[in-house]
């Protein structure tokens, strides 16, 4: 894994943890009645999903090999 991929995994992990923290704080509030808690709930879900996608794609990019889409056409 290159240093750039490690950076993306680290950013993803930090975003994931921050998103989960915001989700916990929002759930402790009143998400249906308090607009601030509702906004924090939505933002927490978005940041958590961003962190998962960032780390997941960085790991998949580092472990996957190159794709040759024209390999079947050459046969």
Helices and strands as residue ranges (DSSP letters): H 3-28, H 35-63
